[in-house]
Amino acid sequence: MSEGNQFRVIRDPLWNSIRLDRTAVRIVDTAEFQRLRYIRQLGLAHLVYPGATHTRFDHAVGVYHLARTALRFLKERTPVPGEVWEGEELIPYAALLHDIGHFAFSHALEELEPDHIPGDHEEVSSQFFRSPELQEALEGLGPGAADRIHRLIRGDGDLPLRGLVSGSLDLDKMEYLRRDARFCGVPYGEVDVDRLIQGMVLLPDPETGLYEVGVHEKAVAALESLLFAKYQMFRNVYWHHGVRAATALYKRIVEEAVKEELVTPPDLVGPTDEELLYEIGRRAEQAGTPAAERLRARWLPALRERKIPKRAMELTAADLAEIPLPSWLGEDSPRRRALEDHLAQQLDLEPGEVVVDYPVKSAMFQLNLLLERRSGAVARVGPEGLPGVIDLPRVAEELYRTARVLRVFTFFRRTVTRDQFLNALLAEEA
């Protein structure tokens, strides 16, 4: 048997020894998967938390490990009909490949306007699944395995076990919260993963009778800890002002590169973190236009040298009380860009050198799963939680509101007052 068909053991700082089976080894050895070694898990967060240099490769292998662990525990539970295990053989590999389509610096580019990117990372992953090398690695799973795994990653289909890959209890969340917290050096993401996995059960939907992955009531406290850890990580890490400032600069670099036709949206699929920055710089040097020169000589060096944009204004939820804000303020759009450039003109800055940042994550506390009560009854828990059993989602709106901060970043130090911003906003709304 060739070396590529042998199992392999990976030493991991979170989960100790992770054993890859033969199919997993073949997947990991493809060029498509090895690319993930050079995509940072947290994008530009390492500019604020120096330890956050872990990658999508590390994370994907960790999710694969949790998938195999969860399947083993589920099989020890009360017997279920045989058809419930349909597609079981695909779950670990869907877990391993769930991030195969990520752009450089992970999620940052998914915040750009839709016409600037070819889709989110789950849509883009279809291009990687068409790779002959990856198709060959998956051929032992039977005809159409690549398409079936891609459907699992996108959350499509009705396989009972799909919730392990995409859903309220998916193993991706458990893994990234623990890993991100560890490498950032913060205590917020320490989720009780063991308790959650041991509390997983396969349950029939009371309305349809179809089975799906749920949780026993005894693991509810661990589930709430996962939701609260997610909130804490967004508030303290993912939405940290320095992380958002660096992300704003990176997004503006790519946005301008696409607008100047230095790169096209399809060009964004495939490059690693450093490859994309290098290629934009190379093409900007060749183009020689004023916008390209600004990218090459100012913005790209600023990102590499951590000369990130400055906070010119910061408004918390308390500052924004009773102020209705338009929905477009939370997304990259022509209207927000017009507001940004209006502010830039007021502040004697060039177009593009002001960024309004008001991050959105409305599904932060989203729940949709089956819960087995201690009595044996099964209930579906939705966005409002279950009074007296799992109450955290009931205060989700307030927690989400307090986590969001409206900021204005400027590429050179400036100050924007609350009234100045609101007047500019009103002018844009008029």
Secondary structure, 3 states (H helix, E strand, C coil): CCHHHCCEEEEECCCEEEEECHHHHHHHCCHHHHHHHHCECCCCHHHCCCCCCCEHHHHHHHHHHHHHHHHHHHHCCCCCCHHHHCCHHHHHHHHHHCCCCCECCECHHHHCCHHHCCCCHHHHHHHHHCCHHHHHHHHHHCCCHHHHHHHHHCCCCCCHHHHHCCCCCCHHHHHHHHHHHHHHCCCCCCCCHHHHHHCEEEEECCCCCCEEEEEEHHHHHHHHHHHHHHHHHHHHHHCCHHHHHHHHHHHHHHHHHHHCCCCCHHHHCCCCHHHHHHHHHHHHHHHCCHHHHHHHHHHHHHHHCCCCCEEEEEECCCCCCCCCCCHHHHCCCHHHHHHHHHHHHHCCCCCCCEEEECCCCCCCCCCCEEEECCCCCEEEEECCEECCCECHHHHHHHHHHHHCCEEEEECCCCCCCHHHHHHHHHHHHC
